[in-house]
């Protein structure tokens, strides 16, 4: 994609200087999951079969959860663990659950959706156990593995306590250099993927939507970029019947909400002009490939029900530049020209 000279881009950017004054608060961890291909056999739950054959719950569960080296990622409410020696599943435990050494009288529950033919990192089994509260069961979920690194930076609400603005435990500020590094690195990985990877991503989102699953558009961490597998993968979808909002998906894939923070000169970790330009070019490249993939898949943005997330993308400098328009009508004209509106 030829998007022109960098010099005029810098001149145009000056008109958006006010964008760079925003430095949202938040911070982000890097979580990596591994994906394996597995088929659903009607009537058989492969995860439960493995749990029983290995007696994992009694022999290894507490040890696995107690070892911090097994932690793959940690969010606002959950911690995710790898299972040593298992390349098909991971564990997820609610932070409010009991300590791992309090697992008593465990039982295994089948929660696999046999009607979902793809891997979206969904739960396939629950391990329930007694707690000190006789009215409440603790549980650990067994999820299908996905492969890749989470895209971008998670939203500020997952980093700061919303009522007080105080950093959550084990978090660093939203504008921290480590978060800027991860944002820059992961969107570059996404930009380098072929259009076919975007097509597969859209296809799986569509299948999941038809099966009654909804993507969390607000959190870009629910998208994983698999550089080795040349794929864009999905995790942590909610069971909720809702049409796929392809504009909001692009908002998440670009992590456009972090763009202004990355470019800010008003925080403790400003980046160079060269890094800004690369992030800009990568974002435009992602938009272009995503739109091409939508066109190839026969998909369209919903102009009549444009979400606040898609409006944030439309208002961004990369999207305005891609559409060669600073107003919504010109942007929609571009999308109509591309056959996606």
C-alpha positions in Angstrom: 0.0 0.0 0.0 1.4 3.4 -1.0 0.4 6.0 1.5 2.7 8.8 0.5 5.6 10.7 1.8 6.4 10.9 5.5 7.1 14.6 5.4 3.5 15.7 4.5 2.3 13.2 7.1 4.3 15.1 9.8 2.8 18.4 8.5 -0.7 17.0 8.7 0.0 15.6 12.2 0.7 19.1 13.4 -3.0 19.9 12.9 -3.7 17.1 15.3 -1.4 18.3 18.0 -4.2 18.4 20.5 -4.6 14.7 20.1 -1.1 14.2 21.7 -2.1 16.0 24.9 -4.2 13.1 26.0 -2.4 10.5 28.2 -5.0 8.1 29.5 -4.2 6.2 32.7 -3.7 2.5 32.6 -1.2 -0.4 32.2 -0.9 -3.7 30.6 0.5 -7.2 30.9 1.7 -9.4 28.1 -0.1 -12.7 28.0 0.7 -15.4 25.5 -1.4 -18.5 24.7 -0.7 -21.4 22.5 -3.2 -22.8 20.0 -3.6 -26.4 18.9 -6.1 -27.8 16.4 -8.7 -30.1 17.9 -11.9 -31.4 16.5 -15.1 -31.8 18.5 -16.4 -35.3 18.7 -20.1 -35.3 19.5 -20.7 -36.9 22.9 -17.0 -36.9 23.9 -15.2 -34.2 25.9 -11.5 -34.6 25.2 -10.6 -32.4 28.1 -12.6 -34.4 30.6 -11.1 -37.6 29.1 -7.6 -36.3 29.6 -8.4 -35.1 33.2 -9.6 -38.5 34.2 -6.9 -40.5 32.4 -4.1 -38.5 34.1 -6.0 -38.0 37.4 -4.8 -34.4 36.9 -7.2 -32.9 39.5 -5.9 -35.0 42.4 -2.3 -35.3 41.3 -1.3 -32.0 39.7 -4.0 -29.3 39.9 -2.9 -27.7 43.2 0.8 -27.8 42.3 0.1 -26.3 38.9 -1.8 -23.3 40.4 0.8 -22.8 43.2 3.7 -22.4 40.7 3.9 -18.8 39.6 6.0 -19.9 36.6 2.8 -21.4 35.1 1.1 -18.0 35.0 0.4 -17.0 31.4 -1.5 -13.8 32.0 -3.4 -11.9 34.7 -6.4 -9.7 34.1 -8.8 -7.7 36.2 -10.7 -10.8 37.5 -8.8 -13.9 36.4 -5.4 -15.5 36.3 -4.5 -17.9 33.4 -2.1 -20.8 33.8 -0.4 -23.2 31.4 -0.6 -26.9 32.1 2.9 -28.3 31.9 3.1 -31.1 29.4 -0.3 -30.2 27.9 -0.5 -28.3 24.6 -4.3 -28.4 24.2 -5.7 -26.7 27.3 -5.0 -24.0 29.8 -6.5 -23.2 33.2 -8.3 -20.0 34.3 -9.1 -19.2 37.9 -11.1 -16.3 39.3 -9.0 -14.1 41.6 -11.8 -14.0 44.2 -11.8 -17.8 44.4 -10.1 -19.7 47.3 -6.4 -20.4 47.5 -5.1 -23.3 45.6 -4.3 -25.3 48.7 -8.0 -25.2 49.7 -9.3 -27.3 46.8 -11.4 -30.0 48.5 -13.8 -32.7 47.1 -13.3 -31.7 43.5 -15.7 -32.7 40.8 -15.5 -32.2 37.0 -18.3 -30.6 35.0 -18.7 -30.7 31.2 -19.3 -27.2 29.9 -18.2 -27.8 26.3 -20.4 -26.2 23.6 -20.7 -29.0 21.1 -22.3 -26.7 18.5 -19.2 -24.4 18.3 -16.9 -25.8 15.6 -14.0 -23.5 16.1 -11.5 -22.6 18.8 -12.1 -19.2 20.4 -10.4 -20.1 23.7 -13.7 -21.2 25.1 -14.2 -23.2 28.4 -14.7 -26.9 27.9 -14.7 -28.1 31.5 -15.0 -26.8 35.1 -13.4 -28.2 38.2 -15.6 -27.5 41.1 -14.6 -27.9 44.7 -15.7 -27.1 48.3 -14.8 -23.9 50.0 -15.0 -22.7 53.6 -18.4 -21.2 52.7 -20.8 -24.2 52.6 -23.1 -22.2 50.2 -20.5 -21.5 47.6 -18.4 -23.7 45.3 -15.0 -22.7 44.1 -14.0 -23.5 40.5 -11.2 -23.6 38.0 -12.0 -23.5 34.3 -10.3 -25.6 31.6 -10.1 -23.6 28.4 -8.9 -24.5 24.9 -5.5 -23.0 24.1 -5.0 -20.3 21.5 -1.7 -19.2 20.1 -0.2 -15.7 20.1 0.5 -12.5 22.0 -2.3 -10.2 23.1 -2.7 -7.1 21.0 -2.0 -3.7 22.4 -2.8 -2.4 25.8 -5.8 -3.3 27.9 -8.2 -0.5 28.8 -7.6 1.9 31.8 -10.5 0.4 33.7 -8.6 -2.9 34.0 -5.5 -1.0 35.3 -6.9 1.6 37.7 -9.6 1.3 40.3 -12.4 3.2 38.7 -13.7 4.9 41.8 -10.4 6.2 43.0 -8.0 6.2 40.0 -5.5 4.2 42.1 -3.3 1.6 40.3 -4.5 -1.9 40.7 -2.1 -4.3 42.4 0.9 -5.4 40.2 0.0 -2.9 37.5 2.1 -0.1 35.9 0.8 3.2 34.5 -1.2 3.3 31.3 1.5 5.4 29.6 4.4 3.3 31.0 7.3 2.7 28.5 6.7 -1.1 28.7 3.1 -0.6 27.6 4.2 1.6 24.7 6.7 -1.0 23.6 4.1 -3.7 23.6 1.6 -1.6 21.7 4.2 -0.8 19.1 5.4 -4.4 18.8 2.1 -6.1 18.6 0.3 -3.7 16.1 3.4 -4.1 13.9 3.0 -7.8 14.0 -0.7 -7.5 13.0 0.2 -5.1 10.2 2.7 -7.6 8.8 0.2 -10.4 8.4 -1.3 -11.2 5.0 -4.9 -10.3 4.1 -5.7 -14.0 4.2 -5.1 -13.9 8.0 -7.6 -11.1 8.3 -10.1 -13.0 6.2 -9.8 -16.1 8.5 -10.2 -13.8 11.6 -13.4 -12.3 10.2 -14.7 -15.8 9.2 -14.2 -17.1 12.7 -15.8 -14.0 14.3 -18.8 -14.5 12.0 -19.0 -18.2 12.9 -18.8 -17.5 16.6 -21.4 -14.8 16.3 -23.8 -17.1 14.6 -23.2 -19.7 17.4 -24.2 -17.1 20.0 -20.9 -15.6 21.1 -20.1 -11.9 21.3 -16.6 -10.3 21.1 -15.5 -7.8 23.8 -14.7 -4.9 21.5 -13.4 -2.7 24.3 -10.4 -4.9 25.2 -7.8 -5.3 22.5 -6.2 -8.0 24.7 -8.9 -10.4 23.5 -7.2 -10.5 20.1 -4.0 -12.5 19.9 -1.5 -12.1 17.0 0.2 -15.3 16.1 3.3 -14.3 14.2 4.6 -17.9 13.7 1.2 -19.2 12.6 0.4 -16.1 10.5 -3.0 -15.8 12.3 -5.2 -13.5 14.3 -6.9 -15.5 17.1 -9.7 -14.7 19.5 -10.2 -15.4 23.3 -12.6 -14.6 26.1 -15.9 -14.2 24.1 -19.2 -14.0 26.0 -22.1 -16.2 25.3 -24.5 -13.6 24.0 -26.5 -13.6 20.7 -25.5 -10.4 18.9 -24.6 -9.5 15.3 -20.9 -9.0 14.8 -20.0 -5.3 14.8 -17.2 -5.2 12.3 -16.4 -1.6 12.9 -15.9 -2.2 16.6 -13.8 -5.2 15.8 -11.4 -2.9 13.8 -11.4 -0.5 16.8 -10.0 -3.4 18.9 -7.7 -4.8 16.3 -5.9 -1.4 15.9 -6.0 -0.7 19.6 -6.8 2.8 18.4 -7.7 4.0 21.8 -4.0 3.8 22.8 -2.8 5.7 19.7 -2.9 9.2 21.3 -1.2 8.0 24.5 1.6 6.4 22.5 2.1 9.7 20.6 1.9 11.9 23.7 4.8 14.2 24.6 3.2 15.0 27.9 4.0 11.9 29.9 7.1 10.3 31.4 7.8 8.0 28.4 7.7 10.1 25.1 8.7 8.2 22.0 10.7 9.3 19.0 9.2 10.7 15.8 10.4 7.6 14.0 8.5 5.3 16.3 5.4 7.5 16.0 5.5 7.3 12.2 6.0 3.5 12.3 3.0 3.1 14.6 1.0 5.4 12.3 2.0 3.4 9.2 1.2 0.1 10.9 -2.3 1.3 11.9 -3.1 2.5 8.4 -1.9 -0.8 7.0 -4.1 -2.7 9.4 -7.1 -0.7 8.4 -6.4 -1.2 4.7 -5.9 -5.0 5.0 -9.0 -5.3 7.2 -11.1 -3.5 4.8 -9.7 -5.6 1.9 -10.6 -8.7 3.9 -14.1 -7.5 4.5 -14.6 -6.8 0.8 -13.3 -10.3 0.0 -15.7 -11.8 2.5 -18.7 -9.8 1.4 -19.0 -8.1 4.8 -20.1 -4.5 5.5 -19.9 -1.9 8.2 -23.3 -1.1 9.8 -23.7 2.6 9.0 -27.2 2.8 10.6 -25.9 1.6 14.0 -22.4 3.0 14.2 -21.0 2.2 17.6 -19.1 4.6 19.8 -16.0 2.4 19.3 -16.2 2.7 15.5 -16.7 6.5 15.9 -13.4 6.6 17.9 -11.7 4.9 15.0 -13.3 7.2 12.4 -12.1 10.2 14.5 -8.5 9.0 14.6 -5.8 10.4 12.4 -4.9 7.1 10.8 -8.4 6.4 9.7 -8.9 10.0 8.4 -5.7 9.6 6.4 -6.7 6.2 5.0 -10.0 7.5 3.9 -8.4 10.8 2.6 -11.2 12.7 4.4 -11.6 14.6 7.7 -15.4 14.2 7.9 -17.7 11.2 8.3 -19.4 11.6 4.9 -16.1 11.4 3.1 -15.0 8.4 5.2 -18.3 6.6 4.4 -17.8 7.4 0.7 -14.4 5.7 0.9 -16.0 2.6 2.5 -18.8 2.6 -0.2 -16.1 2.8 -2.9 -14.4 -0.2 -1.3 -17.7 -2.1 -1.2 -17.9 -2.4 2.6 -20.7 0.1 3.3 
